């Protein structure tokens, strides 16, 4: 699968950029706000499934893909979002 196959359309980007959890979305990347990351990690640590966390924030896996959700949550292992700051 090429990058073109996973690119967001202009209307999808506009929608993503309108969400409070999104800092910025491009054709192929999503940049989440720090607050969303912190909230997502806290919910995940409390047992909420990643797909549910993202769907509640307006980003179902049918829109952004399950791999993006998985990668975002897995990044928490390298970054401590539970600390204040």
PyMOL Python script that loads the backbone (N, CA, C, O; Angstrom):
from pymol import cmd

cmd.read_pdbstr("""\
ATOM      1  N   UNK A   1       0.853  -1.182   0.000  1.00  0.00           N
ATOM      2  CA  UNK A   1       0.000   0.000   0.000  1.00  0.00           C
ATOM      3  C   UNK A   1       0.894   1.239   0.000  1.00  0.00           C
ATOM      4  O   UNK A   1       1.795   1.354   0.831  1.00  0.00           O
ATOM      5  N   UNK A   2       0.656   2.139  -0.903  1.00  0.00           N
ATOM      6  CA  UNK A   2       1.463   3.354  -0.998  1.00  0.00           C
ATOM      7  C   UNK A   2       0.899   4.448  -0.114  1.00  0.00           C
ATOM      8  O   UNK A   2      -0.221   4.344   0.386  1.00  0.00           O
ATOM      9  N   UNK A   3       1.697   5.515   0.076  1.00  0.00           N
ATOM     10  CA  UNK A   3       1.240   6.656   0.871  1.00  0.00           C
ATOM     11  C   UNK A   3      -0.017   7.276   0.263  1.00  0.00           C
ATOM     12  O   UNK A   3      -0.885   7.764   0.987  1.00  0.00           O
ATOM     13  N   UNK A   4      -0.111   7.255  -1.045  1.00  0.00           N
ATOM     14  CA  UNK A   4      -1.275   7.853  -1.704  1.00  0.00           C
ATOM     15  C   UNK A   4      -2.559   7.145  -1.277  1.00  0.00           C
ATOM     16  O   UNK A   4      -3.613   7.770  -1.159  1.00  0.00           O
ATOM     17  N   UNK A   5      -2.459   5.842  -1.049  1.00  0.00           N
ATOM     18  CA  UNK A   5      -3.634   5.068  -0.632  1.00  0.00           C
ATOM     19  C   UNK A   5      -4.115   5.462   0.760  1.00  0.00           C
ATOM     20  O   UNK A   5      -5.287   5.276   1.087  1.00  0.00           O
ATOM     21  N   UNK A   6      -3.222   6.003   1.579  1.00  0.00           N
ATOM     22  CA  UNK A   6      -3.582   6.345   2.950  1.00  0.00           C
ATOM     23  C   UNK A   6      -3.725   7.848   3.164  1.00  0.00           C
ATOM     24  O   UNK A   6      -3.898   8.294   4.299  1.00  0.00           O
ATOM     25  N   UNK A   7      -3.655   8.627   2.101  1.00  0.00           N
ATOM     26  CA  UNK A   7      -3.738  10.084   2.230  1.00  0.00           C
ATOM     27  C   UNK A   7      -5.166  10.515   2.554  1.00  0.00           C
ATOM     28  O   UNK A   7      -6.139   9.921   2.091  1.00  0.00           O
ATOM     29  N   UNK A   8      -5.256  11.565   3.361  1.00  0.00           N
ATOM     30  CA  UNK A   8      -6.553  12.140   3.684  1.00  0.00           C
ATOM     31  C   UNK A   8      -6.986  13.086   2.575  1.00  0.00           C
ATOM     32  O   UNK A   8      -6.162  13.794   1.996  1.00  0.00           O
ATOM     33  N   UNK A   9      -8.269  13.094   2.283  1.00  0.00           N
ATOM     34  CA  UNK A   9      -8.818  14.023   1.298  1.00  0.00           C
ATOM     35  C   UNK A   9      -8.872  15.420   1.916  1.00  0.00           C
ATOM     36  O   UNK A   9      -8.780  15.557   3.136  1.00  0.00           O
ATOM     37  N   UNK A  10      -9.020  16.454   1.092  1.00  0.00           N
ATOM     38  CA  UNK A  10      -9.155  17.808   1.654  1.00  0.00           C
ATOM     39  C   UNK A  10     -10.311  17.924   2.645  1.00  0.00           C
ATOM     40  O   UNK A  10     -10.183  18.610   3.659  1.00  0.00           O
ATOM     41  N   UNK A  11     -11.432  17.269   2.370  1.00  0.00           N
ATOM     42  CA  UNK A  11     -12.559  17.363   3.307  1.00  0.00           C
ATOM     43  C   UNK A  11     -12.267  16.614   4.610  1.00  0.00           C
ATOM     44  O   UNK A  11     -12.683  17.059   5.679  1.00  0.00           O
ATOM     45  N   UNK A  12     -11.564  15.492   4.536  1.00  0.00           N
ATOM     46  CA  UNK A  12     -11.177  14.776   5.751  1.00  0.00           C
ATOM     47  C   UNK A  12     -10.202  15.612   6.582  1.00  0.00           C
ATOM     48  O   UNK A  12     -10.312  15.668   7.807  1.00  0.00           O
ATOM     49  N   UNK A  13      -9.248  16.259   5.910  1.00  0.00           N
ATOM     50  CA  UNK A  13      -8.295  17.126   6.622  1.00  0.00           C
ATOM     51  C   UNK A  13      -9.020  18.278   7.296  1.00  0.00           C
ATOM     52  O   UNK A  13      -8.714  18.621   8.437  1.00  0.00           O
ATOM     53  N   UNK A  14      -9.977  18.877   6.602  1.00  0.00           N
ATOM     54  CA  UNK A  14     -10.738  19.985   7.190  1.00  0.00           C
ATOM     55  C   UNK A  14     -11.480  19.506   8.434  1.00  0.00           C
ATOM     56  O   UNK A  14     -11.500  20.193   9.455  1.00  0.00           O
ATOM     57  N   UNK A  15     -12.082  18.337   8.344  1.00  0.00           N
ATOM     58  CA  UNK A  15     -12.780  17.777   9.506  1.00  0.00           C
ATOM     59  C   UNK A  15     -11.802  17.524  10.651  1.00  0.00           C
ATOM     60  O   UNK A  15     -12.055  17.934  11.784  1.00  0.00           O
ATOM     61  N   UNK A  16     -10.697  16.856  10.366  1.00  0.00           N
ATOM     62  CA  UNK A  16      -9.718  16.554  11.407  1.00  0.00           C
ATOM     63  C   UNK A  16      -9.188  17.827  12.053  1.00  0.00           C
ATOM     64  O   UNK A  16      -9.049  17.893  13.275  1.00  0.00           O
ATOM     65  N   UNK A  17      -8.894  18.831  11.243  1.00  0.00           N
ATOM     66  CA  UNK A  17      -8.369  20.088  11.775  1.00  0.00           C
ATOM     67  C   UNK A  17      -9.393  20.835  12.615  1.00  0.00           C
ATOM     68  O   UNK A  17      -9.030  21.736  13.371  1.00  0.00           O
ATOM     69  N   UNK A  18     -10.662  20.476  12.497  1.00  0.00           N
ATOM     70  CA  UNK A  18     -11.699  21.132  13.301  1.00  0.00           C
ATOM     71  C   UNK A  18     -11.860  20.496  14.685  1.00  0.00           C
ATOM     72  O   UNK A  18     -12.547  21.049  15.544  1.00  0.00           O
ATOM     73  N   UNK A  19     -11.239  19.355  14.900  1.00  0.00           N
ATOM     74  CA  UNK A  19     -11.376  18.638  16.171  1.00  0.00           C
ATOM     75  C   UNK A  19     -10.449  19.213  17.239  1.00  0.00           C
ATOM     76  O   UNK A  19      -9.300  19.542  16.945  1.00  0.00           O
ATOM     77  N   UNK A  20     -10.933  19.336  18.469  1.00  0.00           N
ATOM     78  CA  UNK A  20     -10.098  19.866  19.556  1.00  0.00           C
ATOM     79  C   UNK A  20      -8.867  19.003  19.853  1.00  0.00           C
ATOM     80  O   UNK A  20      -7.865  19.515  20.352  1.00  0.00           O
ATOM     81  N   UNK A  21      -8.929  17.713  19.555  1.00  0.00           N
ATOM     82  CA  UNK A  21      -7.817  16.803  19.849  1.00  0.00           C
ATOM     83  C   UNK A  21      -6.676  16.912  18.842  1.00  0.00           C
ATOM     84  O   UNK A  21      -5.586  16.389  19.074  1.00  0.00           O
ATOM     85  N   UNK A  22      -6.928  17.590  17.728  1.00  0.00           N
ATOM     86  CA  UNK A  22      -5.950  17.677  16.648  1.00  0.00           C
ATOM     87  C   UNK A  22      -5.278  19.039  16.645  1.00  0.00           C
ATOM     88  O   UNK A  22      -5.933  20.081  16.612  1.00  0.00           O
ATOM     89  N   UNK A  23      -3.943  19.001  16.680  1.00  0.00           N
ATOM     90  CA  UNK A  23      -3.185  20.239  16.548  1.00  0.00           C
ATOM     91  C   UNK A  23      -3.142  20.632  15.075  1.00  0.00           C
ATOM     92  O   UNK A  23      -3.353  21.793  14.722  1.00  0.00           O
ATOM     93  N   UNK A  24      -2.859  19.629  14.208  1.00  0.00           N
ATOM     94  CA  UNK A  24      -2.768  19.882  12.769  1.00  0.00           C
ATOM     95  C   UNK A  24      -2.823  18.541  12.035  1.00  0.00           C
ATOM     96  O   UNK A  24      -2.268  17.547  12.501  1.00  0.00           O
ATOM     97  N   UNK A  25      -3.487  18.523  10.901  1.00  0.00           N
ATOM     98  CA  UNK A  25      -3.526  17.327  10.059  1.00  0.00           C
ATOM     99  C   UNK A  25      -3.100  17.702   8.650  1.00  0.00           C
ATOM    100  O   UNK A  25      -3.534  18.718   8.108  1.00  0.00           O
ATOM    101  N   UNK A  26      -2.243  16.871   8.061  1.00  0.00           N
ATOM    102  CA  UNK A  26      -1.818  17.052   6.676  1.00  0.00           C
ATOM    103  C   UNK A  26      -2.414  15.904   5.861  1.00  0.00           C
ATOM    104  O   UNK A  26      -3.236  15.141   6.367  1.00  0.00           O
ATOM    105  N   UNK A  27      -2.006  15.788   4.630  1.00  0.00           N
ATOM    106  CA  UNK A  27      -2.521  14.715   3.779  1.00  0.00           C
ATOM    107  C   UNK A  27      -2.155  13.332   4.318  1.00  0.00           C
ATOM    108  O   UNK A  27      -2.893  12.369   4.113  1.00  0.00           O
ATOM    109  N   UNK A  28      -1.019  13.235   5.005  1.00  0.00           N
ATOM    110  CA  UNK A  28      -0.566  11.917   5.455  1.00  0.00           C
ATOM    111  C   UNK A  28      -0.256  11.821   6.944  1.00  0.00           C
ATOM    112  O   UNK A  28       0.073  10.739   7.429  1.00  0.00           O
ATOM    113  N   UNK A  29      -0.354  12.927   7.682  1.00  0.00           N
ATOM    114  CA  UNK A  29       0.009  12.897   9.097  1.00  0.00           C
ATOM    115  C   UNK A  29      -1.014  13.608   9.964  1.00  0.00           C
ATOM    116  O   UNK A  29      -1.710  14.522   9.523  1.00  0.00           O
ATOM    117  N   UNK A  30      -1.084  13.161  11.208  1.00  0.00           N
ATOM    118  CA  UNK A  30      -1.937  13.804  12.204  1.00  0.00           C
ATOM    119  C   UNK A  30      -1.056  14.166  13.394  1.00  0.00           C
ATOM    120  O   UNK A  30      -0.308  13.334  13.907  1.00  0.00           O
ATOM    121  N   UNK A  31      -1.156  15.408  13.817  1.00  0.00           N
ATOM    122  CA  UNK A  31      -0.443  15.880  15.002  1.00  0.00           C
ATOM    123  C   UNK A  31      -1.495  16.145  16.076  1.00  0.00           C
ATOM    124  O   UNK A  31      -2.372  16.992  15.909  1.00  0.00           O
ATOM    125  N   UNK A  32      -1.392  15.411  17.172  1.00  0.00           N
ATOM    126  CA  UNK A  32      -2.367  15.517  18.249  1.00  0.00           C
ATOM    127  C   UNK A  32      -1.922  16.569  19.257  1.00  0.00           C
ATOM    128  O   UNK A  32      -0.730  16.850  19.383  1.00  0.00           O
ATOM    129  N   UNK A  33      -2.875  17.148  19.971  1.00  0.00           N
ATOM    130  CA  UNK A  33      -2.526  18.098  21.024  1.00  0.00           C
ATOM    131  C   UNK A  33      -1.935  17.332  22.209  1.00  0.00           C
ATOM    132  O   UNK A  33      -2.215  16.148  22.399  1.00  0.00           O
ATOM    133  N   UNK A  34      -1.125  18.016  22.989  1.00  0.00           N
ATOM    134  CA  UNK A  34      -0.546  17.398  24.187  1.00  0.00           C
ATOM    135  C   UNK A  34      -1.639  16.961  25.147  1.00  0.00           C
ATOM    136  O   UNK A  34      -1.539  15.910  25.781  1.00  0.00           O
ATOM    137  N   UNK A  35      -2.675  17.768  25.249  1.00  0.00           N
ATOM    138  CA  UNK A  35      -3.770  17.427  26.166  1.00  0.00           C
ATOM    139  C   UNK A  35      -4.471  16.139  25.731  1.00  0.00           C
ATOM    140  O   UNK A  35      -4.822  15.312  26.573  1.00  0.00           O
ATOM    141  N   UNK A  36      -4.677  15.964  24.425  1.00  0.00           N
ATOM    142  CA  UNK A  36      -5.300  14.728  23.955  1.00  0.00           C
ATOM    143  C   UNK A  36      -4.415  13.538  24.302  1.00  0.00           C
ATOM    144  O   UNK A  36      -4.908  12.515  24.776  1.00  0.00           O
ATOM    145  N   UNK A  37      -3.114  13.666  24.069  1.00  0.00           N
ATOM    146  CA  UNK A  37      -2.193  12.580  24.410  1.00  0.00           C
ATOM    147  C   UNK A  37      -2.300  12.227  25.889  1.00  0.00           C
ATOM    148  O   UNK A  37      -2.405  11.054  26.246  1.00  0.00           O
ATOM    149  N   UNK A  38      -2.274  13.232  26.740  1.00  0.00           N
ATOM    150  CA  UNK A  38      -2.365  12.990  28.183  1.00  0.00           C
ATOM    151  C   UNK A  38      -3.681  12.301  28.542  1.00  0.00           C
ATOM    152  O   UNK A  38      -3.699  11.327  29.293  1.00  0.00           O
ATOM    153  N   UNK A  39      -4.775  12.819  27.997  1.00  0.00           N
ATOM    154  CA  UNK A  39      -6.093  12.236  28.280  1.00  0.00           C
ATOM    155  C   UNK A  39      -6.198  10.809  27.750  1.00  0.00           C
ATOM    156  O   UNK A  39      -6.741   9.931  28.421  1.00  0.00           O
ATOM    157  N   UNK A  40      -5.676  10.581  26.547  1.00  0.00           N
ATOM    158  CA  UNK A  40      -5.744   9.252  25.938  1.00  0.00           C
ATOM    159  C   UNK A  40      -4.959   8.238  26.758  1.00  0.00           C
ATOM    160  O   UNK A  40      -5.424   7.120  26.980  1.00  0.00           O
ATOM    161  N   UNK A  41      -3.776   8.624  27.203  1.00  0.00           N
ATOM    162  CA  UNK A  41      -2.956   7.723  28.013  1.00  0.00           C
ATOM    163  C   UNK A  41      -3.649   7.411  29.334  1.00  0.00           C
ATOM    164  O   UNK A  41      -3.651   6.265  29.782  1.00  0.00           O
ATOM    165  N   UNK A  42      -4.229   8.414  29.946  1.00  0.00           N
ATOM    166  CA  UNK A  42      -4.925   8.199  31.219  1.00  0.00           C
ATOM    167  C   UNK A  42      -6.110   7.246  31.032  1.00  0.00           C
ATOM    168  O   UNK A  42      -6.313   6.335  31.835  1.00  0.00           O
ATOM    169  N   UNK A  43      -6.884   7.462  29.974  1.00  0.00           N
ATOM    170  CA  UNK A  43      -8.022   6.575  29.711  1.00  0.00           C
ATOM    171  C   UNK A  43      -7.546   5.156  29.419  1.00  0.00           C
ATOM    172  O   UNK A  43      -8.129   4.185  29.901  1.00  0.00           O
ATOM    173  N   UNK A  44      -6.478   5.043  28.623  1.00  0.00           N
ATOM    174  CA  UNK A  44      -5.927   3.732  28.283  1.00  0.00           C
ATOM    175  C   UNK A  44      -5.468   3.003  29.547  1.00  0.00           C
ATOM    176  O   UNK A  44      -5.727   1.812  29.719  1.00  0.00           O
ATOM    177  N   UNK A  45      -4.784   3.733  30.424  1.00  0.00           N
ATOM    178  CA  UNK A  45      -4.331   3.139  31.684  1.00  0.00           C
ATOM    179  C   UNK A  45      -5.500   2.718  32.569  1.00  0.00           C
ATOM    180  O   UNK A  45      -5.353   1.844  33.424  1.00  0.00           O
ATOM    181  N   UNK A  46      -6.652   3.334  32.367  1.00  0.00           N
ATOM    182  CA  UNK A  46      -7.858   2.974  33.120  1.00  0.00           C
ATOM    183  C   UNK A  46      -8.673   1.882  32.435  1.00  0.00           C
ATOM    184  O   UNK A  46      -9.772   1.550  32.880  1.00  0.00           O
ATOM    185  N   UNK A  47      -8.134   1.322  31.351  1.00  0.00           N
ATOM    186  CA  UNK A  47      -8.770   0.177  30.713  1.00  0.00           C
ATOM    187  C   UNK A  47      -9.643   0.468  29.508  1.00  0.00           C
ATOM    188  O   UNK A  47     -10.283  -0.443  28.982  1.00  0.00           O
ATOM    189  N   UNK A  48      -9.688   1.722  29.054  1.00  0.00           N
ATOM    190  CA  UNK A  48     -10.496   2.052  27.878  1.00  0.00           C
ATOM    191  C   UNK A  48      -9.717   1.644  26.626  1.00  0.00           C
ATOM    192  O   UNK A  48      -8.526   1.931  26.507  1.00  0.00           O
ATOM    193  N   UNK A  49     -10.389   0.982  25.707  1.00  0.00           N
ATOM    194  CA  UNK A  49      -9.743   0.547  24.466  1.00  0.00           C
ATOM    195  C   UNK A  49      -9.363   1.748  23.608  1.00  0.00           C
ATOM    196  O   UNK A  49     -10.125   2.713  23.537  1.00  0.00           O
ATOM    197  N   UNK A  50      -8.197   1.713  22.950  1.00  0.00           N
ATOM    198  CA  UNK A  50      -7.759   2.828  22.108  1.00  0.00           C
ATOM    199  C   UNK A  50      -8.781   3.226  21.050  1.00  0.00           C
ATOM    200  O   UNK A  50      -8.979   4.415  20.802  1.00  0.00           O
ATOM    201  N   UNK A  51      -9.426   2.254  20.427  1.00  0.00           N
ATOM    202  CA  UNK A  51     -10.406   2.584  19.391  1.00  0.00           C
ATOM    203  C   UNK A  51     -11.569   3.386  19.958  1.00  0.00           C
ATOM    204  O   UNK A  51     -12.122   4.248  19.275  1.00  0.00           O
ATOM    205  N   UNK A  52     -11.943   3.108  21.199  1.00  0.00           N
ATOM    206  CA  UNK A  52     -13.024   3.847  21.855  1.00  0.00           C
ATOM    207  C   UNK A  52     -12.572   5.269  22.171  1.00  0.00           C
ATOM    208  O   UNK A  52     -13.324   6.221  21.967  1.00  0.00           O
ATOM    209  N   UNK A  53     -11.349   5.413  22.666  1.00  0.00           N
ATOM    210  CA  UNK A  53     -10.800   6.733  22.991  1.00  0.00           C
ATOM    211  C   UNK A  53     -10.817   7.632  21.763  1.00  0.00           C
ATOM    212  O   UNK A  53     -11.259   8.779  21.833  1.00  0.00           O
ATOM    213  N   UNK A  54     -10.340   7.116  20.650  1.00  0.00           N
ATOM    214  CA  UNK A  54     -10.265   7.913  19.430  1.00  0.00           C
ATOM    215  C   UNK A  54     -11.643   8.182  18.842  1.00  0.00           C
ATOM    216  O   UNK A  54     -11.905   9.276  18.343  1.00  0.00           O
ATOM    217  N   UNK A  55     -12.520   7.195  18.897  1.00  0.00           N
ATOM    218  CA  UNK A  55     -13.880   7.393  18.381  1.00  0.00           C
ATOM    219  C   UNK A  55     -14.605   8.473  19.176  1.00  0.00           C
ATOM    220  O   UNK A  55     -15.318   9.295  18.601  1.00  0.00           O
ATOM    221  N   UNK A  56     -14.428   8.474  20.490  1.00  0.00           N
ATOM    222  CA  UNK A  56     -15.063   9.493  21.324  1.00  0.00           C
ATOM    223  C   UNK A  56     -14.524  10.887  21.020  1.00  0.00           C
ATOM    224  O   UNK A  56     -15.214  11.884  21.234  1.00  0.00           O
ATOM    225  N   UNK A  57     -13.292  10.954  20.522  1.00  0.00           N
ATOM    226  CA  UNK A  57     -12.690  12.240  20.161  1.00  0.00           C
ATOM    227  C   UNK A  57     -13.026  12.637  18.723  1.00  0.00           C
ATOM    228  O   UNK A  57     -12.557  13.665  18.236  1.00  0.00           O
ATOM    229  N   UNK A  58     -13.844  11.814  18.039  1.00  0.00           N
ATOM    230  CA  UNK A  58     -14.260  12.130  16.676  1.00  0.00           C
ATOM    231  C   UNK A  58     -13.391  11.533  15.595  1.00  0.00           C
ATOM    232  O   UNK A  58     -13.477  11.921  14.430  1.00  0.00           O
ATOM    233  N   UNK A  59     -12.539  10.574  15.986  1.00  0.00           N
ATOM    234  CA  UNK A  59     -11.614   9.960  15.033  1.00  0.00           C
ATOM    235  C   UNK A  59     -11.776   8.447  15.018  1.00  0.00           C
ATOM    236  O   UNK A  59     -10.925   7.737  15.554  1.00  0.00           O
ATOM    237  N   UNK A  60     -12.840   7.939  14.421  1.00  0.00           N
ATOM    238  CA  UNK A  60     -13.016   6.487  14.374  1.00  0.00           C
ATOM    239  C   UNK A  60     -11.945   5.839  13.493  1.00  0.00           C
ATOM    240  O   UNK A  60     -11.367   6.489  12.622  1.00  0.00           O
ATOM    241  N   UNK A  61     -11.695   4.575  13.728  1.00  0.00           N
ATOM    242  CA  UNK A  61     -10.671   3.872  12.951  1.00  0.00           C
ATOM    243  C   UNK A  61     -11.021   3.827  11.468  1.00  0.00           C
ATOM    244  O   UNK A  61     -10.128   3.700  10.630  1.00  0.00           O
ATOM    245  N   UNK A  62     -12.287   3.929  11.135  1.00  0.00           N
ATOM    246  CA  UNK A  62     -12.673   3.946   9.722  1.00  0.00           C
ATOM    247  C   UNK A  62     -12.177   5.210   9.026  1.00  0.00           C
ATOM    248  O   UNK A  62     -12.022   5.225   7.805  1.00  0.00           O
ATOM    249  N   UNK A  63     -11.929   6.254   9.784  1.00  0.00           N
ATOM    250  CA  UNK A  63     -11.411   7.502   9.216  1.00  0.00           C
ATOM    251  C   UNK A  63      -9.893   7.548   9.240  1.00  0.00           C
ATOM    252  O   UNK A  63      -9.267   7.824   8.217  1.00  0.00           O
ATOM    253  N   UNK A  64      -9.291   7.281  10.402  1.00  0.00           N
ATOM    254  CA  UNK A  64      -7.841   7.463  10.511  1.00  0.00           C
ATOM    255  C   UNK A  64      -7.051   6.165  10.425  1.00  0.00           C
ATOM    256  O   UNK A  64      -5.835   6.199  10.239  1.00  0.00           O
ATOM    257  N   UNK A  65      -7.706   5.041  10.554  1.00  0.00           N
ATOM    258  CA  UNK A  65      -7.027   3.760  10.453  1.00  0.00           C
ATOM    259  C   UNK A  65      -6.585   3.237  11.805  1.00  0.00           C
ATOM    260  O   UNK A  65      -6.141   4.000  12.663  1.00  0.00           O
ATOM    261  N   UNK A  66      -6.706   1.956  11.987  1.00  0.00           N
ATOM    262  CA  UNK A  66      -6.369   1.347  13.274  1.00  0.00           C
ATOM    263  C   UNK A  66      -4.875   1.403  13.567  1.00  0.00           C
ATOM    264  O   UNK A  66      -4.473   1.443  14.730  1.00  0.00           O
ATOM    265  N   UNK A  67      -4.051   1.406  12.522  1.00  0.00           N
ATOM    266  CA  UNK A  67      -2.601   1.453  12.734  1.00  0.00           C
ATOM    267  C   UNK A  67      -2.176   2.781  13.350  1.00  0.00           C
ATOM    268  O   UNK A  67      -1.301   2.809  14.216  1.00  0.00           O
ATOM    269  N   UNK A  68      -2.785   3.878  12.915  1.00  0.00           N
ATOM    270  CA  UNK A  68      -2.467   5.187  13.504  1.00  0.00           C
ATOM    271  C   UNK A  68      -2.841   5.222  14.982  1.00  0.00           C
ATOM    272  O   UNK A  68      -2.103   5.762  15.806  1.00  0.00           O
ATOM    273  N   UNK A  69      -3.980   4.649  15.305  1.00  0.00           N
ATOM    274  CA  UNK A  69      -4.428   4.605  16.698  1.00  0.00           C
ATOM    275  C   UNK A  69      -3.439   3.789  17.528  1.00  0.00           C
ATOM    276  O   UNK A  69      -3.021   4.212  18.606  1.00  0.00           O
ATOM    277  N   UNK A  70      -3.076   2.634  17.020  1.00  0.00           N
ATOM    278  CA  UNK A  70      -2.140   1.759  17.718  1.00  0.00           C
ATOM    279  C   UNK A  70      -0.802   2.459  17.943  1.00  0.00           C
ATOM    280  O   UNK A  70      -0.255   2.416  19.045  1.00  0.00           O
ATOM    281  N   UNK A  71      -0.276   3.102  16.907  1.00  0.00           N
ATOM    282  CA  UNK A  71       1.016   3.791  17.029  1.00  0.00           C
ATOM    283  C   UNK A  71       0.960   4.932  18.028  1.00  0.00           C
ATOM    284  O   UNK A  71       1.895   5.116  18.808  1.00  0.00           O
ATOM    285  N   UNK A  72      -0.108   5.689  18.017  1.00  0.00           N
ATOM    286  CA  UNK A  72      -0.238   6.816  18.939  1.00  0.00           C
ATOM    287  C   UNK A  72      -0.219   6.333  20.383  1.00  0.00           C
ATOM    288  O   UNK A  72       0.473   6.910  21.221  1.00  0.00           O
ATOM    289  N   UNK A  73      -0.957   5.301  20.672  1.00  0.00           N
ATOM    290  CA  UNK A  73      -1.001   4.772  22.035  1.00  0.00           C
ATOM    291  C   UNK A  73       0.341   4.151  22.410  1.00  0.00           C
ATOM    292  O   UNK A  73       0.786   4.292  23.549  1.00  0.00           O
ATOM    293  N   UNK A  74       0.986   3.473  21.482  1.00  0.00           N
ATOM    294  CA  UNK A  74       2.272   2.839  21.782  1.00  0.00           C
ATOM    295  C   UNK A  74       3.377   3.855  22.041  1.00  0.00           C
ATOM    296  O   UNK A  74       4.346   3.537  22.729  1.00  0.00           O
ATOM    297  N   UNK A  75       3.259   5.046  21.519  1.00  0.00           N
ATOM    298  CA  UNK A  75       4.270   6.077  21.770  1.00  0.00           C
ATOM    299  C   UNK A  75       4.367   6.420  23.246  1.00  0.00           C
ATOM    300  O   UNK A  75       5.392   6.921  23.709  1.00  0.00           O
ATOM    301  N   UNK A  76       3.309   6.153  23.975  1.00  0.00           N
ATOM    302  CA  UNK A  76       3.303   6.469  25.401  1.00  0.00           C
ATOM    303  C   UNK A  76       4.407   5.728  26.139  1.00  0.00           C
ATOM    304  O   UNK A  76       4.854   6.182  27.193  1.00  0.00           O
ATOM    305  N   UNK A  77       4.850   4.603  25.610  1.00  0.00           N
ATOM    306  CA  UNK A  77       5.912   3.841  26.267  1.00  0.00           C
ATOM    307  C   UNK A  77       7.225   4.618  26.261  1.00  0.00           C
ATOM    308  O   UNK A  77       8.076   4.414  27.127  1.00  0.00           O
ATOM    309  N   UNK A  78       7.386   5.507  25.285  1.00  0.00           N
ATOM    310  CA  UNK A  78       8.616   6.286  25.172  1.00  0.00           C
ATOM    311  C   UNK A  78       8.490   7.686  25.751  1.00  0.00           C
ATOM    312  O   UNK A  78       9.495   8.380  25.902  1.00  0.00           O
ATOM    313  N   UNK A  79       7.294   8.108  26.074  1.00  0.00           N
ATOM    314  CA  UNK A  79       7.060   9.451  26.595  1.00  0.00           C
ATOM    315  C   UNK A  79       6.156   9.349  27.806  1.00  0.00           C
ATOM    316  O   UNK A  79       5.123   8.681  27.762  1.00  0.00           O
ATOM    317  N   UNK A  80       6.534  10.002  28.875  1.00  0.00           N
ATOM    318  CA  UNK A  80       5.728   9.949  30.089  1.00  0.00           C
ATOM    319  C   UNK A  80       4.740  11.101  30.094  1.00  0.00           C
ATOM    320  O   UNK A  80       5.077  12.201  30.531  1.00  0.00           O
ATOM    321  N   UNK A  81       3.519  10.863  29.613  1.00  0.00           N
ATOM    322  CA  UNK A  81       2.485  11.891  29.566  1.00  0.00           C
ATOM    323  C   UNK A  81       1.726  11.994  30.877  1.00  0.00           C
ATOM    324  O   UNK A  81       0.872  12.865  31.043  1.00  0.00           O
ATOM    325  N   UNK A  82       2.039  11.106  31.803  1.00  0.00           N
ATOM    326  CA  UNK A  82       1.308  11.138  33.061  1.00  0.00           C
ATOM    327  C   UNK A  82       1.871  12.168  34.027  1.00  0.00           C
ATOM    328  O   UNK A  82       1.217  12.523  35.008  1.00  0.00           O
ATOM    329  N   UNK A  83       3.079  12.650  33.760  1.00  0.00           N
ATOM    330  CA  UNK A  83       3.673  13.687  34.598  1.00  0.00           C
ATOM    331  C   UNK A  83       3.101  15.035  34.216  1.00  0.00           C
ATOM    332  O   UNK A  83       2.762  15.260  33.054  1.00  0.00           O
ATOM    333  N   UNK A  84       2.991  15.931  35.178  1.00  0.00           N
ATOM    334  CA  UNK A  84       2.495  17.275  34.865  1.00  0.00           C
ATOM    335  C   UNK A  84       3.568  18.032  34.113  1.00  0.00           C
ATOM    336  O   UNK A  84       4.763  17.813  34.315  1.00  0.00           O
ATOM    337  N   UNK A  85       3.120  18.940  33.230  1.00  0.00           N
ATOM    338  CA  UNK A  85       4.104  19.739  32.529  1.00  0.00           C
ATOM    339  C   UNK A  85       3.828  19.936  31.150  1.00  0.00           C
ATOM    340  O   UNK A  85       4.597  20.600  30.455  1.00  0.00           O
TER     341      UNK A  85
END
""", "prot")
cmd.dss("prot")
cmd.show_as("cartoon", "prot")
cmd.util.cbc("prot")
cmd.orient("prot")
